Amino acid sequence: MNVLILGGGGREHALAWKIAQSQKLDKLFIAPGNAGTSNEGTNINLKPTDFESIKTFVLASDIDMVVVGPEDPLVNGIHDYFDDNDELNHVKIFGPKAEGAQLEGSKEFAKKFMVRHNIPTAMYQSFTLDSLKEGHAFLETLSPPYVLKADGLAAGKGVLILDDLENAKVELTNMLESEKFGDASSVVVIEEFLEGIELSVFALSDGINYKILPSAKDYKRIGEGDTGLNTGGMGAVSPVPFADAAFISKVEDLVIRPTFEGLQQDGIEYTGLLYFGLINVAGEPKVIEYNIRFGDPEAEVVIPRIGTDLLDLFEAVCDQRLSEIDLAIDGSATATVMLVSQGYPGNYEKGKEISGLGDTGESIAFHAGTKMDEDKIVTNGGRVIAVTSFGANIEEALATSYTNAERIKFEGKALRKDIGYDLKVEIQTE
């Protein structure tokens, strides 16, 4: 098979790394890719949302499957675009159509879906500029902290968690009146704050059947002890220690099965991966959010644990025969530590030369924000490299990742040294 992966981050490098191992693969292309993906296949300078250019390339290169990494092309309807085009509808697309993609594309859509199908989630109300005064009044009925979510896609920055009521009112006004997040915040969802510990569970769906992938936990805040600004993710571990068989069974019964049954009841065909962003509240799972693709950096710890040929799995999803595939999961733990640019998630410089990538031993260095500059690999983003390792347990995997992360050098390199801290993991770092 000839395969095109859309995207250029750590998630896409993890996908490319795994797909490159498939016996079914003939040629692999990544658009736009990064310096790391160029070791797995051929990078193509295409934007994942430029459907016309993608069509031209797919036809010229005899692509059999397109694996969509990020959410934007899915929400914008790339699956529908292929299905509705006579020249393209023979190409398999891994990722849901636009209607199902609204589970991530619209927070309000997702909340209404969960309420309609009795899926446990936080109490909420949604507001527009016309109901700003009612939004302020609703905030007054809640206890701090206050959770404000832009309804649409905001590049992972559209969620605010605020401790002060007056500040929350100001931010709600900024989101609705001053368009703080542009069109994404023309509707704002206000939720009650849930106290607990977060985790992610992933499931593949072919529209009829589903298979549950390993659990993971990522760490979003820039500062140790989960302090400071939100980021795209500073590290992750898999599996999550408290997510034992009994807890995952509860997640399946209360969340996963009702979600896929609800999609079928609503007449929404959903094929691809669905990410369940959960919080464990006193042993009970509640849904914080849905994502319609692999998370990042969760992909860097989940994908390496999948023992089954990834192309086999993705092809079965596209062909609605997922039930025929045996899903093998590596019993080892995995942990990733993200190396980021100084100043991230604020302003940071690019173009810093990276060294030591060949000295990471048994760890895998997934590239997130890198590019080639002549014969050098340089930084090209806030999150630069995800160092992922296997271990008999999370402690061992983290220790290996931290050891090998120290061997990678670039000016201004920063990392969190407390990944796994809330899971009672004790890691010695310098």
Secondary structure as a PSIPRED ss2 file (coil, helix, strand):
# PSIPRED VFORMAT (PSIPRED V4.0)

   1 M C   1.000  0.000  0.000
   2 N E   0.000  0.000  1.000
   3 V E   0.000  0.000  1.000
   4 L E   0.000  0.000  1.000
   5 I E   0.000  0.000  1.000
   6 L E   0.000  0.000  1.000
   7 G E   0.000  0.000  1.000
   8 G C   1.000  0.000  0.000
   9 G C   1.000  0.000  0.000
  10 G H   0.000  1.000  0.000
  11 R H   0.000  1.000  0.000
  12 E H   0.000  1.000  0.000
  13 H H   0.000  1.000  0.000
  14 A H   0.000  1.000  0.000
  15 L H   0.000  1.000  0.000
  16 A H   0.000  1.000  0.000
  17 W H   0.000  1.000  0.000
  18 K H   0.000  1.000  0.000
  19 I H   0.000  1.000  0.000
  20 A C   1.000  0.000  0.000
  21 Q C   1.000  0.000  0.000
  22 S C   1.000  0.000  0.000
  23 Q C   1.000  0.000  0.000
  24 K C   1.000  0.000  0.000
  25 L C   1.000  0.000  0.000
  26 D C   1.000  0.000  0.000
  27 K E   0.000  0.000  1.000
  28 L E   0.000  0.000  1.000
  29 F E   0.000  0.000  1.000
  30 I E   0.000  0.000  1.000
  31 A E   0.000  0.000  1.000
  32 P E   0.000  0.000  1.000
  33 G C   1.000  0.000  0.000
  34 N C   1.000  0.000  0.000
  35 A C   1.000  0.000  0.000
  36 G C   1.000  0.000  0.000
  37 T H   0.000  1.000  0.000
  38 S H   0.000  1.000  0.000
  39 N H   0.000  1.000  0.000
  40 E C   1.000  0.000  0.000
  41 G C   1.000  0.000  0.000
  42 T E   0.000  0.000  1.000
  43 N E   0.000  0.000  1.000
  44 I C   1.000  0.000  0.000
  45 N C   1.000  0.000  0.000
  46 L C   1.000  0.000  0.000
  47 K C   1.000  0.000  0.000
  48 P C   1.000  0.000  0.000
  49 T C   1.000  0.000  0.000
  50 D C   1.000  0.000  0.000
  51 F H   0.000  1.000  0.000
  52 E H   0.000  1.000  0.000
  53 S H   0.000  1.000  0.000
  54 I H   0.000  1.000  0.000
  55 K H   0.000  1.000  0.000
  56 T H   0.000  1.000  0.000
  57 F H   0.000  1.000  0.000
  58 V H   0.000  1.000  0.000
  59 L H   0.000  1.000  0.000
  60 A H   0.000  1.000  0.000
  61 S C   1.000  0.000  0.000
  62 D C   1.000  0.000  0.000
  63 I C   1.000  0.000  0.000
  64 D C   1.000  0.000  0.000
  65 M E   0.000  0.000  1.000
  66 V E   0.000  0.000  1.000
  67 V E   0.000  0.000  1.000
  68 V E   0.000  0.000  1.000
  69 G C   1.000  0.000  0.000
  70 P C   1.000  0.000  0.000
  71 E H   0.000  1.000  0.000
  72 D H   0.000  1.000  0.000
  73 P H   0.000  1.000  0.000
  74 L H   0.000  1.000  0.000
  75 V H   0.000  1.000  0.000
  76 N C   1.000  0.000  0.000
  77 G C   1.000  0.000  0.000
  78 I H   0.000  1.000  0.000
  79 H H   0.000  1.000  0.000
  80 D H   0.000  1.000  0.000
  81 Y H   0.000  1.000  0.000
  82 F H   0.000  1.000  0.000
  83 D H   0.000  1.000  0.000
  84 D C   1.000  0.000  0.000
  85 N C   1.000  0.000  0.000
  86 D C   1.000  0.000  0.000
  87 E C   1.000  0.000  0.000
  88 L C   1.000  0.000  0.000
  89 N C   1.000  0.000  0.000
  90 H C   1.000  0.000  0.000
  91 V C   1.000  0.000  0.000
  92 K E   0.000  0.000  1.000
  93 I E   0.000  0.000  1.000
  94 F E   0.000  0.000  1.000
  95 G C   1.000  0.000  0.000
  96 P C   1.000  0.000  0.000
  97 K C   1.000  0.000  0.000
  98 A H   0.000  1.000  0.000
  99 E H   0.000  1.000  0.000
 100 G H   0.000  1.000  0.000
 101 A H   0.000  1.000  0.000
 102 Q H   0.000  1.000  0.000
 103 L H   0.000  1.000  0.000
 104 E H   0.000  1.000  0.000
 105 G H   0.000  1.000  0.000
 106 S C   1.000  0.000  0.000
 107 K H   0.000  1.000  0.000
 108 E H   0.000  1.000  0.000
 109 F H   0.000  1.000  0.000
 110 A H   0.000  1.000  0.000
 111 K H   0.000  1.000  0.000
 112 K H   0.000  1.000  0.000
 113 F H   0.000  1.000  0.000
 114 M H   0.000  1.000  0.000
 115 V H   0.000  1.000  0.000
 116 R H   0.000  1.000  0.000
 117 H C   1.000  0.000  0.000
 118 N C   1.000  0.000  0.000
 119 I C   1.000  0.000  0.000
 120 P C   1.000  0.000  0.000
 121 T E   0.000  0.000  1.000
 122 A C   1.000  0.000  0.000
 123 M C   1.000  0.000  0.000
 124 Y E   0.000  0.000  1.000
 125 Q E   0.000  0.000  1.000
 126 S E   0.000  0.000  1.000
 127 F E   0.000  0.000  1.000
 128 T C   1.000  0.000  0.000
 129 L H   0.000  1.000  0.000
 130 D H   0.000  1.000  0.000
 131 S H   0.000  1.000  0.000
 132 L H   0.000  1.000  0.000
 133 K H   0.000  1.000  0.000
 134 E H   0.000  1.000  0.000
 135 G H   0.000  1.000  0.000
 136 H H   0.000  1.000  0.000
 137 A H   0.000  1.000  0.000
 138 F H   0.000  1.000  0.000
 139 L H   0.000  1.000  0.000
 140 E H   0.000  1.000  0.000
 141 T H   0.000  1.000  0.000
 142 L C   1.000  0.000  0.000
 143 S C   1.000  0.000  0.000
 144 P C   1.000  0.000  0.000
 145 P C   1.000  0.000  0.000
 146 Y E   0.000  0.000  1.000
 147 V E   0.000  0.000  1.000
 148 L E   0.000  0.000  1.000
 149 K E   0.000  0.000  1.000
 150 A E   0.000  0.000  1.000
 151 D C   1.000  0.000  0.000
 152 G C   1.000  0.000  0.000
 153 L C   1.000  0.000  0.000
 154 A C   1.000  0.000  0.000
 155 A C   1.000  0.000  0.000
 156 G C   1.000  0.000  0.000
 157 K C   1.000  0.000  0.000
 158 G C   1.000  0.000  0.000
 159 V E   0.000  0.000  1.000
 160 L E   0.000  0.000  1.000
 161 I E   0.000  0.000  1.000
 162 L E   0.000  0.000  1.000
 163 D C   1.000  0.000  0.000
 164 D C   1.000  0.000  0.000
 165 L H   0.000  1.000  0.000
 166 E H   0.000  1.000  0.000
 167 N H   0.000  1.000  0.000
 168 A H   0.000  1.000  0.000
 169 K H   0.000  1.000  0.000
 170 V H   0.000  1.000  0.000
 171 E H   0.000  1.000  0.000
 172 L H   0.000  1.000  0.000
 173 T H   0.000  1.000  0.000
 174 N H   0.000  1.000  0.000
 175 M H   0.000  1.000  0.000
 176 L H   0.000  1.000  0.000
 177 E C   1.000  0.000  0.000
 178 S C   1.000  0.000  0.000
 179 E C   1.000  0.000  0.000
 180 K C   1.000  0.000  0.000
 181 F C   1.000  0.000  0.000
 182 G H   0.000  1.000  0.000
 183 D H   0.000  1.000  0.000
 184 A H   0.000  1.000  0.000
 185 S H   0.000  1.000  0.000
 186 S C   1.000  0.000  0.000
 187 V C   1.000  0.000  0.000
 188 V E   0.000  0.000  1.000
 189 V E   0.000  0.000  1.000
 190 I E   0.000  0.000  1.000
 191 E E   0.000  0.000  1.000
 192 E C   1.000  0.000  0.000
 193 F C   1.000  0.000  0.000
 194 L C   1.000  0.000  0.000
 195 E C   1.000  0.000  0.000
 196 G C   1.000  0.000  0.000
 197 I E   0.000  0.000  1.000
 198 E E   0.000  0.000  1.000
 199 L E   0.000  0.000  1.000
 200 S E   0.000  0.000  1.000
 201 V E   0.000  0.000  1.000
 202 F E   0.000  0.000  1.000
 203 A E   0.000  0.000  1.000
 204 L E   0.000  0.000  1.000
 205 S E   0.000  0.000  1.000
 206 D E   0.000  0.000  1.000
 207 G C   1.000  0.000  0.000
 208 I C   1.000  0.000  0.000
 209 N C   1.000  0.000  0.000
 210 Y E   0.000  0.000  1.000
 211 K E   0.000  0.000  1.000
 212 I E   0.000  0.000  1.000
 213 L C   1.000  0.000  0.000
 214 P C   1.000  0.000  0.000
 215 S C   1.000  0.000  0.000
 216 A E   0.000  0.000  1.000
 217 K E   0.000  0.000  1.000
 218 D E   0.000  0.000  1.000
 219 Y C   1.000  0.000  0.000
 220 K C   1.000  0.000  0.000
 221 R E   0.000  0.000  1.000
 222 I E   0.000  0.000  1.000
 223 G E   0.000  0.000  1.000
 224 E C   1.000  0.000  0.000
 225 G C   1.000  0.000  0.000
 226 D C   1.000  0.000  0.000
 227 T E   0.000  0.000  1.000
 228 G E   0.000  0.000  1.000
 229 L E   0.000  0.000  1.000
 230 N E   0.000  0.000  1.000
 231 T C   1.000  0.000  0.000
 232 G C   1.000  0.000  0.000
 233 G C   1.000  0.000  0.000
 234 M C   1.000  0.000  0.000
 235 G E   0.000  0.000  1.000
 236 A E   0.000  0.000  1.000
 237 V E   0.000  0.000  1.000
 238 S E   0.000  0.000  1.000
 239 P C   1.000  0.000  0.000
 240 V C   1.000  0.000  0.000
 241 P C   1.000  0.000  0.000
 242 F C   1.000  0.000  0.000
 243 A C   1.000  0.000  0.000
 244 D C   1.000  0.000  0.000
 245 A H   0.000  1.000  0.000
 246 A H   0.000  1.000  0.000
 247 F H   0.000  1.000  0.000
 248 I H   0.000  1.000  0.000
 249 S H   0.000  1.000  0.000
 250 K H   0.000  1.000  0.000
 251 V H   0.000  1.000  0.000
 252 E H   0.000  1.000  0.000
 253 D H   0.000  1.000  0.000
 254 L H   0.000  1.000  0.000
 255 V H   0.000  1.000  0.000
 256 I H   0.000  1.000  0.000
 257 R H   0.000  1.000  0.000
 258 P H   0.000  1.000  0.000
 259 T H   0.000  1.000  0.000
 260 F H   0.000  1.000  0.000
 261 E H   0.000  1.000  0.000
 262 G H   0.000  1.000  0.000
 263 L H   0.000  1.000  0.000
 264 Q H   0.000  1.000  0.000
 265 Q H   0.000  1.000  0.000
 266 D C   1.000  0.000  0.000
 267 G C   1.000  0.000  0.000
 268 I C   1.000  0.000  0.000
 269 E C   1.000  0.000  0.000
 270 Y C   1.000  0.000  0.000
 271 T E   0.000  0.000  1.000
 272 G E   0.000  0.000  1.000
 273 L E   0.000  0.000  1.000
 274 L E   0.000  0.000  1.000
 275 Y E   0.000  0.000  1.000
 276 F E   0.000  0.000  1.000
 277 G E   0.000  0.000  1.000
 278 L E   0.000  0.000  1.000
 279 I E   0.000  0.000  1.000
 280 N E   0.000  0.000  1.000
 281 V E   0.000  0.000  1.000
 282 A C   1.000  0.000  0.000
 283 G C   1.000  0.000  0.000
 284 E E   0.000  0.000  1.000
 285 P E   0.000  0.000  1.000
 286 K E   0.000  0.000  1.000
 287 V E   0.000  0.000  1.000
 288 I E   0.000  0.000  1.000
 289 E E   0.000  0.000  1.000
 290 Y E   0.000  0.000  1.000
 291 N E   0.000  0.000  1.000
 292 I C   1.000  0.000  0.000
 293 R C   1.000  0.000  0.000
 294 F C   1.000  0.000  0.000
 295 G C   1.000  0.000  0.000
 296 D C   1.000  0.000  0.000
 297 P C   1.000  0.000  0.000
 298 E H   0.000  1.000  0.000
 299 A H   0.000  1.000  0.000
 300 E H   0.000  1.000  0.000
 301 V H   0.000  1.000  0.000
 302 V H   0.000  1.000  0.000
 303 I H   0.000  1.000  0.000
 304 P H   0.000  1.000  0.000
 305 R H   0.000  1.000  0.000
 306 I E   0.000  0.000  1.000
 307 G C   1.000  0.000  0.000
 308 T C   1.000  0.000  0.000
 309 D C   1.000  0.000  0.000
 310 L H   0.000  1.000  0.000
 311 L H   0.000  1.000  0.000
 312 D H   0.000  1.000  0.000
 313 L H   0.000  1.000  0.000
 314 F H   0.000  1.000  0.000
 315 E H   0.000  1.000  0.000
 316 A H   0.000  1.000  0.000
 317 V H   0.000  1.000  0.000
 318 C H   0.000  1.000  0.000
 319 D C   1.000  0.000  0.000
 320 Q C   1.000  0.000  0.000
 321 R C   1.000  0.000  0.000
 322 L H   0.000  1.000  0.000
 323 S H   0.000  1.000  0.000
 324 E H   0.000  1.000  0.000
 325 I C   1.000  0.000  0.000
 326 D C   1.000  0.000  0.000
 327 L C   1.000  0.000  0.000
 328 A C   1.000  0.000  0.000
 329 I E   0.000  0.000  1.000
 330 D C   1.000  0.000  0.000
 331 G C   1.000  0.000  0.000
 332 S C   1.000  0.000  0.000
 333 A E   0.000  0.000  1.000
 334 T E   0.000  0.000  1.000
 335 A E   0.000  0.000  1.000
 336 T E   0.000  0.000  1.000
 337 V E   0.000  0.000  1.000
 338 M E   0.000  0.000  1.000
 339 L E   0.000  0.000  1.000
 340 V E   0.000  0.000  1.000
 341 S C   1.000  0.000  0.000
 342 Q C   1.000  0.000  0.000
 343 G C   1.000  0.000  0.000
 344 Y C   1.000  0.000  0.000
 345 P C   1.000  0.000  0.000
 346 G C   1.000  0.000  0.000
 347 N C   1.000  0.000  0.000
 348 Y C   1.000  0.000  0.000
 349 E C   1.000  0.000  0.000
 350 K C   1.000  0.000  0.000
 351 G C   1.000  0.000  0.000
 352 K C   1.000  0.000  0.000
 353 E E   0.000  0.000  1.000
 354 I C   1.000  0.000  0.000
 355 S E   0.000  0.000  1.000
 356 G C   1.000  0.000  0.000
 357 L H   0.000  1.000  0.000
 358 G H   0.000  1.000  0.000
 359 D H   0.000  1.000  0.000
 360 T C   1.000  0.000  0.000
 361 G C   1.000  0.000  0.000
 362 E C   1.000  0.000  0.000
 363 S C   1.000  0.000  0.000
 364 I E   0.000  0.000  1.000
 365 A E   0.000  0.000  1.000
 366 F E   0.000  0.000  1.000
 367 H E   0.000  0.000  1.000
 368 A C   1.000  0.000  0.000
 369 G C   1.000  0.000  0.000
 370 T E   0.000  0.000  1.000
 371 K E   0.000  0.000  1.000
 372 M E   0.000  0.000  1.000
 373 D E   0.000  0.000  1.000
 374 E C   1.000  0.000  0.000
 375 D C   1.000  0.000  0.000
 376 K E   0.000  0.000  1.000
 377 I E   0.000  0.000  1.000
 378 V E   0.000  0.000  1.000
 379 T E   0.000  0.000  1.000
 380 N C   1.000  0.000  0.000
 381 G C   1.000  0.000  0.000
 382 G C   1.000  0.000  0.000
 383 R E   0.000  0.000  1.000
 384 V E   0.000  0.000  1.000
 385 I E   0.000  0.000  1.000
 386 A E   0.000  0.000  1.000
 387 V E   0.000  0.000  1.000
 388 T E   0.000  0.000  1.000
 389 S E   0.000  0.000  1.000
 390 F E   0.000  0.000  1.000
 391 G E   0.000  0.000  1.000
 392 A C   1.000  0.000  0.000
 393 N C   1.000  0.000  0.000
 394 I H   0.000  1.000  0.000
 395 E H   0.000  1.000  0.000
 396 E H   0.000  1.000  0.000
 397 A H   0.000  1.000  0.000
 398 L H   0.000  1.000  0.000
 399 A H   0.000  1.000  0.000
 400 T H   0.000  1.000  0.000
 401 S H   0.000  1.000  0.000
 402 Y H   0.000  1.000  0.000
 403 T H   0.000  1.000  0.000
 404 N H   0.000  1.000  0.000
 405 A H   0.000  1.000  0.000
 406 E C   1.000  0.000  0.000
 407 R C   1.000  0.000  0.000
 408 I C   1.000  0.000  0.000
 409 K E   0.000  0.000  1.000
 410 F C   1.000  0.000  0.000
 411 E C   1.000  0.000  0.000
 412 G C   1.000  0.000  0.000
 413 K C   1.000  0.000  0.000
 414 A E   0.000  0.000  1.000
 415 L C   1.000  0.000  0.000
 416 R C   1.000  0.000  0.000
 417 K C   1.000  0.000  0.000
 418 D C   1.000  0.000  0.000
 419 I C   1.000  0.000  0.000
 420 G C   1.000  0.000  0.000
 421 Y H   0.000  1.000  0.000
 422 D H   0.000  1.000  0.000
 423 L H   0.000  1.000  0.000
 424 K C   1.000  0.000  0.000
 425 V C   1.000  0.000  0.000
 426 E C   1.000  0.000  0.000
 427 I C   1.000  0.000  0.000
 428 Q C   1.000  0.000  0.000
 429 T C   1.000  0.000  0.000
 430 E C   1.000  0.000  0.000
